[in-house]
Amino acid sequence: MTAAGPPSTPRVLVLPAGPPEDLVAALDTAIDAPWELLAPGADPTPDELHRLLAASDVVVGDWSGGWPLGKREAAAATGVRLVQQPGVGVEHVDLAAWAARGIPVANAAGTNATAVAEWCVGATLSLLRGLGWADAAVRRGEWPSPVEALPRVRELRGLRVGLVGMGAIGTACARLLAPFGCSLAYWSRHPRPPEEAAGAAYRELDDLVATSDVLVLAVALAPETRGLIDADRIARLPEGALVVNAARGPVLDEPALAAALTAGRLGGAALDVFSTEPLPADSPLRTAPNVLLSPHLGGATAAARARTIDAAAENVARAVRGDPPASVLNGVVPASTPSPNQIGSPA
């Protein structure tokens, strides 16, 4: 990396605050040539951000969603060759606006799948075995007997687990769950060939919901998945079913879920994502029974972060070389040519 460079030196705008040292180091390794780091200052104005976009060849987005990249930002990015998200979620990026400008938007697909899938399985087991209830009882000085515990605990073996979404996370969940001896089924907007479904059988969504003792949400947020698990589908769940959400909050009707839990119709829920984050103080989920709440940490492991940063950095290096990037989400496949900002000659 160089502090400044000639016009042919690629300029990479890094939006995450900091910018993070591990991300900069990964970019240094992947690009393996002089490059210029651009970063916004504290509390930049929209005009400053647009000026930086206009001067950039590649943009590394903000994984926290604090920097929405919409139509105005796309219009300002006159020489940008790639918008690279250092994560999986892109709900704060206007994919169509960037596609209209001919600029690909890519993510680090699959890099956190193992971490999120392990969270889903761990959360499911915690709910089934009443670990939160048992921990709270002991902390209160109580010592519940096995007879008291029986109505609260179940085994995973033999239960019907439905996976909503069969991308990298859903597939990883299926592989982790298979050895427990549960029955696995899934729904996806794009059904998989049987050999790619990790032993899970495809079902239509309403059928899947109605036949799942545990419903795991691992589908990407998109216009067609917003509100996917609504009040009607929550009512279709079997009595005592569990809901595990590691997708995005807006996929699930949270008030309807809280109402079903409070009424005792569902057995519990584990939620790592919410429609509003942080979770508002007045959210009914805070007081609903048998709920495990997690602050969007399902994919937060050191190994997952390292994989994510390395994948993002390698994609930036592809753009610097003039090669088409991987994991493009908005359908733009650029030709292998330099950007207007003189990003350098193709390798």
C-alpha positions as CSV (number, residue, x, y, z in Angstrom):
1,M,0.0,0.0,0.0
2,T,1.1,3.6,-0.6
3,A,0.0,6.8,1.1
4,A,-0.5,8.3,-2.3
5,G,0.4,7.3,-5.9
6,P,0.4,8.2,-9.5
7,P,-2.9,8.0,-11.5
8,S,-2.3,4.4,-12.4
9,T,-2.1,3.3,-8.8
10,P,-5.4,1.6,-7.9
11,R,-7.4,3.4,-5.3
12,V,-9.5,1.3,-2.9
13,L,-12.1,3.0,-0.7
14,V,-12.6,1.1,2.6
15,L,-15.8,2.2,4.3
16,P,-15.7,0.2,7.6
17,A,-14.6,2.5,10.4
18,G,-10.9,2.2,11.2
19,P,-10.2,0.9,8.6
20,P,-9.6,-2.5,10.1
21,E,-5.9,-3.5,10.2
22,D,-6.6,-7.1,9.2
23,L,-8.6,-6.0,6.2
24,V,-5.9,-3.6,5.1
25,A,-3.2,-6.4,5.6
26,A,-5.3,-8.8,3.5
27,L,-5.6,-6.3,0.7
28,D,-1.9,-5.7,0.8
29,T,-1.3,-9.4,0.4
30,A,-3.9,-10.0,-2.2
31,I,-3.1,-7.0,-4.4
32,D,0.6,-7.6,-4.2
33,A,1.5,-4.2,-5.8
34,P,1.3,-0.5,-4.8
35,W,-2.2,0.7,-4.1
36,E,-3.7,3.7,-2.4
37,L,-6.1,3.4,0.5
38,L,-9.0,5.8,0.7
39,A,-11.0,6.1,3.8
40,P,-13.7,8.6,5.1
41,G,-13.0,10.7,8.1
42,A,-15.1,10.8,11.2
43,D,-18.7,11.7,10.5
44,P,-18.2,12.5,6.8
45,T,-20.8,14.5,4.9
46,P,-22.6,12.9,1.9
47,D,-20.6,15.3,-0.3
48,E,-17.3,13.9,1.1
49,L,-18.4,10.3,0.6
50,H,-19.5,11.1,-3.0
51,R,-16.1,12.8,-3.6
52,L,-14.3,9.7,-2.4
53,L,-16.5,7.4,-4.5
54,A,-15.7,9.5,-7.6
55,A,-12.0,9.0,-6.9
56,S,-12.1,5.3,-6.2
57,D,-11.5,2.2,-8.4
58,V,-12.9,-0.3,-5.9
59,V,-15.2,0.2,-2.9
60,V,-15.1,-2.1,0.1
61,G,-18.5,-1.7,1.8
62,D,-19.4,-1.5,5.5
63,W,-20.4,-4.9,7.0
64,S,-22.4,-3.1,9.7
65,G,-24.7,-1.4,7.2
66,G,-23.8,2.0,8.4
67,W,-23.0,3.2,4.9
68,P,-26.0,2.6,2.6
69,L,-25.0,2.5,-1.0
70,G,-28.0,3.7,-3.0
71,K,-28.7,5.5,-6.2
72,R,-26.9,8.7,-5.3
73,E,-23.8,6.8,-4.3
74,A,-23.9,4.7,-7.5
75,A,-24.3,7.9,-9.6
76,A,-21.2,9.4,-7.9
77,A,-19.0,6.3,-8.5
78,T,-17.9,7.3,-12.0
79,G,-14.8,5.1,-12.1
80,V,-15.7,2.3,-9.6
81,R,-15.1,-1.1,-11.0
82,L,-16.4,-3.2,-8.1
83,V,-18.4,-2.8,-4.9
84,Q,-17.2,-5.6,-2.6
85,Q,-19.0,-6.3,0.6
86,P,-16.8,-7.8,3.4
87,G,-19.5,-10.1,4.4
88,V,-22.6,-11.8,3.1
89,G,-25.5,-9.4,3.7
90,V,-26.2,-6.7,1.1
91,E,-29.6,-5.4,2.1
92,H,-28.2,-1.9,2.5
93,V,-26.9,-1.9,-1.1
94,D,-29.3,-0.9,-4.0
95,L,-28.2,-3.7,-6.3
96,A,-30.4,-2.5,-9.2
97,A,-28.9,1.0,-9.0
98,W,-25.3,-0.3,-9.3
99,A,-26.3,-2.7,-12.0
100,A,-27.8,0.2,-14.0
101,R,-24.3,1.8,-13.8
102,G,-22.7,-1.4,-15.0
103,I,-20.9,-1.9,-11.7
104,P,-20.8,-5.3,-10.1
105,V,-21.7,-5.8,-6.4
106,A,-20.2,-8.9,-4.8
107,N,-20.2,-10.4,-1.4
108,A,-18.0,-13.0,0.4
109,A,-20.5,-15.9,-0.2
110,G,-20.3,-18.9,2.1
111,T,-17.4,-17.7,4.3
112,N,-19.5,-17.6,7.5
113,A,-21.7,-20.6,6.7
114,T,-20.0,-23.0,9.2
115,A,-20.2,-20.4,12.0
116,V,-23.8,-19.6,11.4
117,A,-24.8,-23.2,11.0
118,E,-23.1,-24.1,14.2
119,W,-25.0,-21.3,16.0
120,C,-28.3,-22.7,14.6
121,V,-27.6,-26.2,15.8
122,G,-26.3,-25.0,19.2
123,A,-29.3,-22.7,19.6
124,T,-31.7,-25.6,18.7
125,L,-30.1,-27.9,21.3
126,S,-30.2,-25.1,23.9
127,L,-33.9,-24.7,23.4
128,L,-34.7,-28.4,23.3
129,R,-32.7,-29.2,26.4
130,G,-33.9,-26.2,28.4
131,L,-30.4,-25.0,29.0
132,G,-31.5,-21.4,29.6
133,W,-34.2,-22.5,32.0
134,A,-31.9,-24.8,33.9
135,D,-29.1,-22.2,34.2
136,A,-31.5,-19.6,35.5
137,A,-32.9,-22.0,38.1
138,V,-29.5,-22.9,39.5
139,R,-28.6,-19.2,39.7
140,R,-31.7,-18.6,41.7
141,G,-30.6,-21.2,44.2
142,E,-33.1,-23.9,42.9
143,W,-32.3,-27.5,42.0
144,P,-35.1,-28.8,39.7
145,S,-35.6,-32.5,39.7
146,P,-35.6,-34.6,36.5
147,V,-39.4,-34.9,36.9
148,E,-39.7,-31.1,36.8
149,A,-37.5,-31.0,33.8
150,L,-39.4,-33.6,31.7
151,P,-42.1,-31.2,30.4
152,R,-39.4,-28.7,29.3
153,V,-36.8,-30.9,27.5
154,R,-36.8,-32.9,24.4
155,E,-34.3,-34.8,22.3
156,L,-33.4,-33.7,18.8
157,R,-33.3,-37.3,17.5
158,G,-36.5,-38.1,15.6
159,L,-37.7,-34.6,15.3
160,R,-38.7,-33.0,11.9
161,V,-36.3,-30.1,11.1
162,G,-37.3,-27.8,8.3
163,L,-34.7,-25.5,6.6
164,V,-36.0,-22.4,5.0
165,G,-33.2,-21.6,2.5
166,M,-30.7,-24.1,1.1
167,G,-27.7,-21.9,0.3
168,A,-24.3,-22.4,2.0
169,I,-25.8,-21.9,5.5
170,G,-28.8,-24.2,5.0
171,T,-26.6,-26.9,3.4
172,A,-24.1,-26.6,6.3
173,C,-27.0,-26.9,8.8
174,A,-28.3,-30.0,7.1
175,R,-24.8,-31.6,7.2
176,L,-24.4,-30.8,10.9
177,L,-27.9,-32.0,11.8
178,A,-27.9,-35.3,9.9
179,P,-25.9,-37.3,12.5
180,F,-28.5,-36.4,15.2
181,G,-31.0,-38.7,13.5
182,C,-33.6,-36.0,12.8
183,S,-35.8,-35.9,9.7
184,L,-34.5,-33.2,7.4
185,A,-36.5,-31.2,4.8
186,Y,-36.1,-27.9,3.1
187,W,-37.6,-25.2,1.0
188,S,-35.6,-22.9,-1.3
189,R,-36.4,-20.5,-4.2
190,H,-34.0,-22.7,-6.2
191,P,-34.5,-26.4,-5.3
192,R,-31.2,-28.3,-5.3
193,P,-30.5,-31.6,-7.0
194,P,-30.8,-34.4,-4.4
195,E,-27.1,-35.0,-4.3
196,E,-26.5,-31.3,-3.3
197,A,-29.2,-31.3,-0.6
198,A,-27.2,-33.0,2.2
199,G,-29.9,-35.6,2.7
200,A,-32.8,-33.1,3.1
201,A,-36.0,-33.6,1.1
202,Y,-37.6,-30.7,-0.8
203,R,-41.1,-29.5,0.3
204,E,-43.2,-26.6,-0.7
205,L,-43.0,-23.9,1.9
206,D,-46.5,-24.2,3.5
207,D,-46.1,-28.0,3.7
208,L,-42.6,-27.6,5.2
209,V,-43.9,-25.2,7.9
210,A,-46.8,-27.4,8.8
211,T,-44.5,-30.5,9.2
212,S,-41.5,-29.0,11.1
213,D,-40.9,-29.4,14.8
214,V,-37.9,-27.1,14.3
215,L,-38.0,-24.4,11.7
216,V,-34.6,-23.0,10.8
217,L,-34.5,-19.7,8.8
218,A,-31.4,-19.4,6.7
219,V,-32.7,-17.6,3.6
220,A,-31.3,-14.4,2.1
221,L,-33.4,-11.2,2.6
222,A,-34.9,-10.2,-0.8
223,P,-38.2,-8.5,-1.8
224,E,-39.8,-12.0,-2.2
225,T,-38.5,-13.2,1.2
226,R,-39.5,-10.2,3.3
227,G,-42.3,-11.3,5.6
228,L,-42.0,-14.8,4.3
229,I,-42.8,-16.4,7.7
230,D,-45.8,-14.3,8.4
231,A,-48.6,-14.7,11.0
232,D,-50.5,-17.2,8.8
233,R,-47.4,-19.4,8.4
234,I,-46.6,-19.1,12.1
235,A,-50.1,-20.4,12.8
236,R,-49.4,-23.4,10.6
237,L,-46.5,-24.6,12.7
238,P,-47.1,-27.7,14.8
239,E,-48.0,-27.2,18.5
240,G,-44.8,-26.8,20.5
241,A,-42.6,-26.1,17.4
242,L,-39.3,-24.1,17.7
243,V,-38.3,-21.2,15.4
244,V,-34.6,-20.5,14.8
245,N,-33.8,-17.4,12.8
246,A,-30.3,-16.8,11.5
247,A,-31.4,-15.2,8.3
248,R,-32.6,-11.6,8.6
249,G,-35.1,-10.1,10.9
250,P,-37.6,-8.9,8.3
251,V,-38.0,-12.5,7.0
252,L,-40.0,-13.2,10.1
253,D,-43.2,-11.6,11.5
254,E,-41.8,-10.8,15.0
255,P,-45.0,-9.6,16.7
256,A,-46.9,-12.7,15.5
257,L,-44.0,-14.9,16.8
258,A,-44.1,-13.2,20.2
259,A,-47.8,-13.6,20.4
260,A,-47.6,-17.3,19.6
261,L,-44.9,-17.8,22.2
262,T,-46.8,-15.9,24.8
263,A,-50.0,-17.9,24.1
264,G,-48.0,-21.1,24.7
265,R,-48.6,-22.4,21.2
266,L,-44.9,-22.6,20.3
267,G,-42.2,-24.3,22.3
268,G,-39.6,-21.5,21.9
269,A,-37.5,-19.4,19.5
270,A,-33.8,-18.6,19.0
271,L,-33.2,-15.3,17.3
272,D,-29.8,-13.9,16.1
273,V,-31.3,-11.2,13.9
274,F,-34.1,-8.7,14.2
275,S,-36.1,-6.3,12.1
276,T,-34.6,-3.4,14.1
277,E,-31.1,-3.8,15.5
278,P,-30.3,-3.3,18.4
279,L,-33.5,-4.9,19.6
280,P,-35.8,-2.1,20.9
281,A,-36.4,-2.0,24.7
282,D,-40.1,-2.3,24.2
283,S,-39.9,-5.3,21.8
284,P,-42.4,-8.1,23.0
285,L,-39.6,-10.6,22.2
286,R,-37.8,-9.5,25.3
287,T,-40.6,-10.7,27.6
288,A,-41.9,-13.7,25.6
289,P,-41.2,-17.0,27.2
290,N,-38.6,-19.5,26.0
291,V,-36.7,-17.1,23.8
292,L,-33.0,-17.1,23.2
293,L,-31.8,-13.7,22.0
294,S,-28.4,-13.1,20.4
295,P,-27.0,-9.8,19.1
296,H,-26.4,-10.9,15.4
297,L,-23.3,-12.9,16.4
298,G,-24.1,-16.1,14.6
299,G,-21.3,-15.7,12.1
300,A,-18.9,-13.9,14.5
301,T,-15.9,-16.3,14.9
302,A,-12.3,-15.5,14.2
303,A,-12.1,-18.2,11.6
304,A,-15.2,-16.9,9.8
305,R,-13.9,-13.3,9.8
306,A,-10.5,-14.4,8.4
307,R,-12.2,-16.3,5.6
308,T,-14.5,-13.4,4.9
309,I,-11.7,-10.8,4.7
310,D,-9.5,-13.0,2.6
311,A,-12.3,-13.7,0.1
312,A,-13.1,-10.0,-0.1
313,A,-9.5,-9.0,-0.5
314,E,-9.0,-11.6,-3.3
315,N,-12.0,-10.2,-5.1
316,V,-10.6,-6.7,-4.9
317,A,-7.3,-8.0,-6.3
318,R,-9.3,-9.5,-9.2
319,A,-10.8,-6.1,-10.0
320,V,-7.3,-4.5,-9.7
321,R,-6.0,-7.0,-12.3
322,G,-8.9,-6.4,-14.5
323,D,-10.4,-9.9,-14.0
324,P,-14.1,-10.5,-13.5
325,P,-14.9,-10.8,-9.7
326,A,-16.5,-13.8,-8.0
327,S,-19.8,-13.9,-6.1
328,V,-21.5,-11.1,-8.1
329,L,-25.1,-10.5,-6.9
330,N,-26.5,-8.0,-9.3
331,G,-25.8,-9.7,-12.6
332,V,-23.0,-7.5,-13.9
333,V,-20.1,-9.3,-15.4
334,P,-17.6,-6.7,-16.5
335,A,-15.1,-7.1,-19.3
336,S,-11.5,-7.5,-18.4
337,T,-10.5,-3.8,-19.0
338,P,-9.2,-1.0,-16.8
339,S,-11.7,1.3,-15.1
340,P,-11.9,5.0,-16.0
341,N,-9.8,5.7,-12.9
342,Q,-6.9,3.9,-14.5
343,I,-7.0,0.9,-12.2
344,G,-4.2,-0.7,-14.1
345,S,-3.6,-3.1,-17.0
346,P,-5.1,-6.6,-16.9
347,A,-2.7,-9.2,-15.8
